[in-house]
């Protein structure tokens, strides 16, 4: 059922990708991160930042019955900017997208790399990812953005 109504489309629409990221971050991340880190996330995935990397990444939109519900990108062996809009989370769209992105990466590389935000970390654990490093970035007002670098080996 899920696969008959869902599609993946490559895009260069930086504004839509940034909007999906910002909406998701604003709805979910304040429960996990201080305000300075939330704003850092939003800026990191802004339209200008997406435009800077669009020649280095394969950027995709997830559509369900023609409606955009999420986005995800691939840069070499890394999954980047994976966001499913809050109202569509928990319906399998993120897992579907991860299946496709992982498969595409593992066709060329021996492992998949992600920088996992705290809200997404449990999903990565369930998919077989392991923590390889703890990272932190100092943001505005002395807040810190903390995350784990995670990897999953191919078969």
Contact map, one row per residue, 1 for C-alpha under 8 A:
11111000000000000000000000000000000000000000000000000000000000000000000000000000000000000000000000000000000000000000000000000000000000000000000000000000000
11111100000000000000000000000000000000000000000000000000000000000000000000000000000000000001000000000000000000000000000000000000000000000000000000000000000
11111110000000000000000000000000000000000000000000000000000000000000000000000000000000000000000000000000000000000000000000000000000000000000000000000000000
11111100000000000000000000000000000000000000000000000000000000000000000000000000000000000000000000000000000000000000000000000000000000000000000000000000000
11111110000000000000000000000000000000000000000000000000000000011000000000000000000000000000000000000000000000000000000000000000000000000000000000000000000
01111111000000000000000000000000000000000000000000000000000001111000000000000000000000000000000000000000000000000000000000000000000000000000000000000000000
00101111100000000000000000000000000000000000000000000000000001110000000000000000000000000000000000000000000000000000000000000000000000000000000000000000000
00000111110000000000000000000000000000000000000000000000000111100000000000000000000000000000000010000000000000000000000000000000000000000000000000000000000
00000011111000000000000000000000000000000000000000000000000111100000000000000000000000000000000000000000000000000000000000000000000000000000000000000000000
00000001111100000000000000000000000000000000000000000000011110000000000000000000000000000000000000000000000000000000000000000000000000000000000000000000000
00000000111110000000000000000000000000000000000000000000001110000000000000000000000000000000000000000000000000000000000000000000000000000000000000000000000
00000000011111000000000000000000000000000000000000000100001000000000000000000000000000000000000000000000000000000000000000000000000000000000000000000000000
00000000001111111000000000000000000000000000000000000000000000000000000000000000000000000000000000000000000000000000000000000000000000000000000000000000000
00000000000111111100000000000000000000000000001101100000000000000000000000000000000000000000000000000000000000000000000000000000000000000000000000000000000
00000000000011111110000000000000000000000000011000000000000000000000000000000000000000000000000000000000000000000000000000000000000000000000000000000000000
00000000000011111111000000000000000000000000000000000000000000000000000000000000000000000000000000000000000000000000000000000000000000000000000000000000000
00000000000011111111100000000000000000000000101001000000000010000000001000000000000000000000000000000000000000000000000000000000000000000000000000000000000
00000000000001111111110000000000000000000000111001000000000000000000000000000000000000000000000000000000000000000000000000000000000000000000000000000000000
00000000000000111111111000000000000000000000011000000000000000000000000000000000000000000000000000000000000000000000000000000000000000000000000000000000000
00000000000000011111111100000000000000000000000000000000000000000000111000000000001110000000000000000000000000000000000000000000000000000000000000000000000
00000000000000001111111110000000000000000100110000000000000000000000000000000000101010000000000000000000000000000000000000000000000000000000000000000000000
00000000000000000111111111000000000000000100110000000000000000000000000000000000000000000000000000000000000000000000000000000000000000000000000000000000000
00000000000000000011111111100000000000000000000000000000000000000000000000000000000011000000000000000000000000000000000000000000000000000000000000000000000
00000000000000000001111111111000000000000000000000000000000000000000000000000000001111000000000000000000000000000000000000000000000000000000000000000000000
00000000000000000000111111111100000001001100000000000000000000000000000000000000000000000000000000000000000000000000000000000000000000000000000000000000000
00000000000000000000011111111100000001000000000000000000000000000000000000000000000000000000000000000000000000000000000000000000000000000000000000000000000
00000000000000000000001111111100000000000000000000000000000000000000000000000000000001000000000000000000000000000000000000000000000000000000000000000000000
00000000000000000000000111111111000000000000000000000000000000000000000000000000000001000000000000000000000000000000001000000000000000000000000000000000000
00000000000000000000000111111111100001000000000000000000000000000000000000000000000000000000000000000000000000000000001000000000000000000000000000000000000
00000000000000000000000011111111111001000000000000000000000000000000000000000000000000000000000000000000000000000000000000000000000000000000000000000000000
00000000000000000000000000011111100000000000000000000000000000000000000000000000000000000000000000000000000000000000000000000000000000000000000000000000000
00000000000000000000000000011111110000000000000000000000000000000000000000000000000000000000000000000000000000000000011000000000000000000000000000000000000
00000000000000000000000000001111111011000000000000000000000000000000000000000000000000000000000000000000000000000000000000000000000000000000000010000000000
00000000000000000000000000000101111111000000000000000000000000000000000000000000000000000000000000000000000000000000000000000000000000000000001100000000000
00000000000000000000000000000100111111100000000000000000000000000000000000000000000000000000000000000000000000000000000000000000000000000000001000000000000
00000000000000000000000000000000011111110000000000000000000000000000000000000000000000000000000000000000000000000000000000000000000000000011111100000000000
00000000000000000000000000000000111111111000000000000000000000000000000000000000000000000000000000000000000000000000000000000000000000000011001110000000000
00000000000000000000000011001100111111111100000000000000000000000000000000000000000000000000000000000000000000000000000000000000000000000000000000000000000
00000000000000000000000000000000001111111110000000000000000000000000000000000000000000000000000000000000000000000000000000000000000000000000000000000000000
00000000000000000000000000000000000111111111000000000000000000000000000000000000000000000000000000000000000000000000000000000000000000000011000010000000000
00000000000000000000000010000000000011111111100000000000000000000000000000000000000000000000000000000000000000000000000000000000000000000000000000000000000
00000000000000000000110010000000000001111111110000000000000000000000000000000000000000000000000000000000000000000000000000000000000000000000000000000000000
00000000000000000000000000000000000000111111110010000000000000000000000000000000000000000000000000000000000000000000000000000000000000000000000000000000000
00000000000000000000000000000000000000011111110010000000000000000000000000000000000000000000000000000000000000000000000000000000000000000000000000000000000
00000000000000001100110000000000000000001111111011000000000000000000000000000000100000000000000000000000000000000000000000000000000000000000000000000000000
00000000000000100110110000000000000000000111111111000000000000000000000000000000000000000000000000000000000000000000000000000000000000000000000000000000000
00000000000001101110000000000000000000000000111111100000000000000000000000000000000000000000000000000000000000000000000000000000000000000000000000000000000
00000000000001000000000000000000000000000000011111110000000000000000000000000000000000000000000000000000000000000000000000000000000000000000000000000000000
00000000000000000000000000000000000000000011111111111000000000000000000000000000000000000000000000000000000000000000000000000000000000000000000000000000000
00000000000001001100000000000000000000000000111111111100000000000000000000000000000000000000000000000000000000000000000000000000000000000000000000000000000
00000000000001000000000000000000000000000000001111111100000000000000000000000000000000000000000000000000000000000000000000000000000000000000000000000000000
00000000000000000000000000000000000000000000000111111110000000000000000000000000000000000000000000000000000000000000000000000000000000000000000000000000000
00000000000000000000000000000000000000000000000011111111100000000000000000000000000000000000000000000000000000000000000000000000000000000000000000000000000
00000000000100000000000000000000000000000000000001111111111000000000000000000000000000000000000000000000000000000000000000000000000000000000000000000000000
00000000000000000000000000000000000000000000000000011111110000000000000000000000000000000000000000000000000000000000000000000000000000000000000000000000000
00000000000000000000000000000000000000000000000000001111110000000000000000100000000000000000000000000000000000000000000000000000000000000000000000000000000
00000000000000000000000000000000000000000000000000001111111000000000000011110000000000000000000000000000000000000000000000000000000000000000000000000000000
00000000010000000000000000000000000000000000000000000111111100000000000011100000000000000000000000000000000000000000000000000000000000000000000000000000000
00000000011100000000000000000000000000000000000000000100111110000000001111000000000000000000000000000000000000000000000000000000000000000000000000000000000
00000001111000000000000000000000000000000000000000000000011111000000001110000000000000000000000000000000000000000000000000000000000000000000000000000000000
00000001111000001000000000000000000000000000000000000000001111100001111100000000000000000000000000000000000000000000000000000000000000000000000000000000000
00000111100000000000000000000000000000000000000000000000000111110001111000000000000000000000100010000000000000000000000000000000000000000000000000000000000
00000111100000000000000000000000000000000000000000000000000011111111110000000000000000000000000000000000000000000000000000000000000000000000000000000000000
00001110000000000000000000000000000000000000000000000000000001111111100000000000000000000000000000000000000000000000000000000000000000000000000000000000000
00001100000000000000000000000000000000000000000000000000000000111110000000000000000000000000000000000000000000000000000000000000000000000000000000000000000
00000000000000000000000000000000000000000000000000000000000000111111000000000000000000000000000000000000000000000000000000000000000000000000000000000000000
00000000000000000000000000000000000000000000000000000000000000111111100000000000000000000000000000000000000000000000000000000000000000000000000000000000000
00000000000000000000000000000000000000000000000000000000000011110111110000000000000000000000000000000000000000000000000000000000000000000000000000000000000
00000000000000000001000000000000000000000000000000000000000011110011111000000000000110010000000000000000000000000000000000000000000000000000000000000000000
00000000000000000001000000000000000000000000000000000000000011100001111100000000011110000000010000000000000000000000000000000000000000000000000000000000000
00000000000000001001000000000000000000000000000000000000001111000000111110000000111100000000000000000000000000000000000000000000000000000000000000000000000
00000000000000000000000000000000000000000000000000000000001110000000011111000011111000000000000010000000000000000000000000000000000000000000000000000000000
00000000000000000000000000000000000000000000000000000000111100000000001111100011110000000000000000001000000000000000000000000000000000000000000000000000000
00000000000000000000000000000000000000000000000000000000111000000000000111111111000000000000000000001000100000000000000000000000000000000000000000000000000
00000000000000000000000000000000000000000000000000000001110000000000000011111111000000000000000000000000000000000000000000000000000000000000000000000000000
00000000000000000000000000000000000000000000000000000000100000000000000001111100000000000000000000000000100000000000000000000000000000000000000000000000000
00000000000000000000000000000000000000000000000000000000000000000000000001111110000000000000000000000000110110111000000000000000000000000000000000000000000
00000000000000000000000000000000000000000000000000000000000000000000000001111111000000000000000000000000100000011100000000000000000000000000000000000000000
00000000000000000000000000000000000000000000000000000000000000000000000111101111110000000000000000001100000000011100000000000000000000000000000000000000000
00000000000000000000000000000000000000000000000000000000000000000000000111100111110000000000000000000000000000000110000000000000000000000000000000000000000
00000000000000000000100000000000000000000000100000000000000000000000001110000011111000000000000000000000000000000000000000000000000000000000000000000000000
00000000000000000000000000000000000000000000000000000000000000000000011110000011111100000000000000000000000000000000000000000000000000000000000000000000000
00000000000000000001100100000000000000000000000000000000000000000000011100000000111110000000010000000000000000000000000000000000000000000000000000000000000
00000000000000000001000100000000000000000000000000000000000000000000111000000000011111011000110000000000000000000000000000000000000000000000000000000000000
00000000000000000001101100000000000000000000000000000000000000000000110000000000001111111000000000000000000000000000000000000000000000000000000000000000000
00000000000000000000001100110000000000000000000000000000000000000000000000000000000111111000000000000000000000000000000000000000000000000000000000000000000
00000000000000000000000000000000000000000000000000000000000000000000000000000000000011111000000000000000000000000000000000000000000000000000000000000000000
00000000000000000000000000000000000000000000000000000000000000000000100000000000000111111110100000000000000000000000000000000000000000000000000000000000000
00000000000000000000000000000000000000000000000000000000000000000000000000000000000111111111110000000000000000000000000000000000000000000000000000000000000
00000000000000000000000000000000000000000000000000000000000000000000000000000000000000011111100000000000000000000000000000000000000000000000000000000000000
00000000000000000000000000000000000000000000000000000000000000000000000000000000000000011111110000000000000000000000000000000000000000000000000000000000000
01000000000000000000000000000000000000000000000000000000000000000000000000000000000000001111111100000000000000000000000000000000000000000000000000000000000
00000000000000000000000000000000000000000000000000000000000001000000000000000000000100011111111110000000000000000000000000000000000000000000000000000000000
00000000000000000000000000000000000000000000000000000000000000000000010000000000001100001011111111000000000000000000000000000000000000000000000000000000000
00000000000000000000000000000000000000000000000000000000000000000000000000000000000000000001111111100000000000000000000000000000000000000000000000000000000
00000000000000000000000000000000000000000000000000000000000000000000000000000000000000000001111111110000000000000000000000000000000000000000000000000000000
00000001000000000000000000000000000000000000000000000000000001000000000100000000000000000000111111111000000000000000000000000000000000000000000000000000000
00000000000000000000000000000000000000000000000000000000000000000000000000000000000000000000011111111100000000000000000000000000000000000000000000000000000
00000000000000000000000000000000000000000000000000000000000000000000000000000000000000000000001111111110000000000000000000000000000000000000000000000000000
00000000000000000000000000000000000000000000000000000000000000000000000000000000000000000000000111111111000000000000000000000000000000000000000000000000000
00000000000000000000000000000000000000000000000000000000000000000000000011000010000000000000000011111111100000000000000000000000000000000000000000000000000
00000000000000000000000000000000000000000000000000000000000000000000000000000010000000000000000001111111110000010000000000000000000000000000000000000000000
00000000000000000000000000000000000000000000000000000000000000000000000000000000000000000000000000111111111000000000000000000000000000000000000000000000000
00000000000000000000000000000000000000000000000000000000000000000000000000000000000000000000000000011111111100000000000000000000000000000000000000000000000
00000000000000000000000000000000000000000000000000000000000000000000000001011100000000000000000000001111111110110000000000000000000000000000000000000000000
00000000000000000000000000000000000000000000000000000000000000000000000000001000000000000000000000000111111111110000000000000000000000000000000000000000010
00000000000000000000000000000000000000000000000000000000000000000000000000000000000000000000000000000011111110000000000000000000000000000000000000000000000
00000000000000000000000000000000000000000000000000000000000000000000000000001000000000000000000000000001111111000000000000000000000000000000000000000000000
00000000000000000000000000000000000000000000000000000000000000000000000000001000000000000000000000000000111111110000000000000000000000000000000000000000010
00000000000000000000000000000000000000000000000000000000000000000000000000000000000000000000000000000000010111110000000000000000000000000000000000000000111
00000000000000000000000000000000000000000000000000000000000000000000000000001000000000000000000000000000110011111000000000000000000000000000000000000011110
00000000000000000000000000000000000000000000000000000000000000000000000000001110000000000000000000000100110011111100000000000000000000000000000000000011110
00000000000000000000000000000000000000000000000000000000000000000000000000001110000000000000000000000000000000111110000000000000000000000000000000001111000
00000000000000000000000000000000000000000000000000000000000000000000000000000111000000000000000000000000000000011111000000000000000000000000000000001110000
00000000000000000000000000000000000000000000000000000000000000000000000000000001000000000000000000000000000000001111100000000000000000000000000000111100000
00000000000000000000000000000000000000000000000000000000000000000000000000000000000000000000000000000000000000000111110110010000000000000000000000111100000
00000000000000000000000000000000000000000000000000000000000000000000000000000000000000000000000000000000000000000011111110000000000000000000000001110000000
00000000000000000000000000000001000000000000000000000000000000000000000000000000000000000000000000000000000000000001111111000000000000000000000001110000000
00000000000000000000000000011001000000000000000000000000000000000000000000000000000000000000000000000000000000000000111111000000000000000000000000000000000
00000000000000000000000000000000000000000000000000000000000000000000000000000000000000000000000000000000000000000001111111110000000000000000000000000000000
00000000000000000000000000000000000000000000000000000000000000000000000000000000000000000000000000000000000000000001111111111000000000000000000000010000000
00000000000000000000000000000000000000000000000000000000000000000000000000000000000000000000000000000000000000000000011111111100000000000000000000000000000
00000000000000000000000000000000000000000000000000000000000000000000000000000000000000000000000000000000000000000000000111111110000000000000000000000000000
00000000000000000000000000000000000000000000000000000000000000000000000000000000000000000000000000000000000000000001000111111111110000000000000000000100000
00000000000000000000000000000000000000000000000000000000000000000000000000000000000000000000000000000000000000000000000011111111110000000000000000000000000
00000000000000000000000000000000000000000000000000000000000000000000000000000000000000000000000000000000000000000000000001111111100000000000000000000000000
00000000000000000000000000000000000000000000000000000000000000000000000000000000000000000000000000000000000000000000000000111111100000000000000000000000000
00000000000000000000000000000000000000000000000000000000000000000000000000000000000000000000000000000000000000000000000000011111110000000000000000000001000
00000000000000000000000000000000000000000000000000000000000000000000000000000000000000000000000000000000000000000000000000011111111000000000000000000111100
00000000000000000000000000000000000000000000000000000000000000000000000000000000000000000000000000000000000000000000000000011001111100000000000000000111000
00000000000000000000000000000000000000000000000000000000000000000000000000000000000000000000000000000000000000000000000000000000111111000000000000011110000
00000000000000000000000000000000000000000000000000000000000000000000000000000000000000000000000000000000000000000000000000000000011111000000000000011110000
00000000000000000000000000000000000000000000000000000000000000000000000000000000000000000000000000000000000000000000000000000000001111100000000000011100000
00000000000000000000000000000000000000000000000000000000000000000000000000000000000000000000000000000000000000000000000000000000001111110000000001111000000
00000000000000000000000000000000000000000000000000000000000000000000000000000000000000000000000000000000000000000000000000000000000011111000000001111000000
00000000000000000000000000000000000000000000000000000000000000000000000000000000000000000000000000000000000000000000000000000000000001111100000111100000000
00000000000000000000000000000000000000000000000000000000000000000000000000000000000000000000000000000000000000000000000000000000000000111110000111000000000
00000000000000000000000000000000000000000000000000000000000000000000000000000000000000000000000000000000000000000000000000000000000000011111011110000000000
00000000000000000000000000000000000110010000000000000000000000000000000000000000000000000000000000000000000000000000000000000000000000001111111110000000000
00000000000000000000000000000000000110010000000000000000000000000000000000000000000000000000000000000000000000000000000000000000000000000111111000000000000
00000000000000000000000000000000000100000000000000000000000000000000000000000000000000000000000000000000000000000000000000000000000000000011111000000000000
00000000000000000000000000000000000100000000000000000000000000000000000000000000000000000000000000000000000000000000000000000000000000000111111100000000000
00000000000000000000000000000000011110000000000000000000000000000000000000000000000000000000000000000000000000000000000000000000000000000111111110000000000
00000000000000000000000000000000010110000000000000000000000000000000000000000000000000000000000000000000000000000000000000000000000000011110011111000000000
00000000000000000000000000000000100010010000000000000000000000000000000000000000000000000000000000000000000000000000000000000000000000011110001111100000000
00000000000000000000000000000000000000000000000000000000000000000000000000000000000000000000000000000000000000000000110000000000000001111000000111110000000
00000000000000000000000000000000000000000000000000000000000000000000000000000000000000000000000000000000000000000011110000000000000001110000000011111000000
00000000000000000000000000000000000000000000000000000000000000000000000000000000000000000000000000000000000000000011110010000000001111100000000001111100000
00000000000000000000000000000000000000000000000000000000000000000000000000000000000000000000000000000000000000001111000000000000001111100000000000111110000
00000000000000000000000000000000000000000000000000000000000000000000000000000000000000000000000000000000000000001111000000010000111110000000000000011111000
00000000000000000000000000000000000000000000000000000000000000000000000000000000000000000000000000000000000000111100000000000000111100000000000000001111100
00000000000000000000000000000000000000000000000000000000000000000000000000000000000000000000000000000000000000111000000000000001110000000000000000000111110
00000000000000000000000000000000000000000000000000000000000000000000000000000000000000000000000000000000000001110000000000000000100000000000000000000011111
00000000000000000000000000000000000000000000000000000000000000000000000000000000000000000000000000000000010011110000000000000000000000000000000000000001111
00000000000000000000000000000000000000000000000000000000000000000000000000000000000000000000000000000000000001000000000000000000000000000000000000000000111
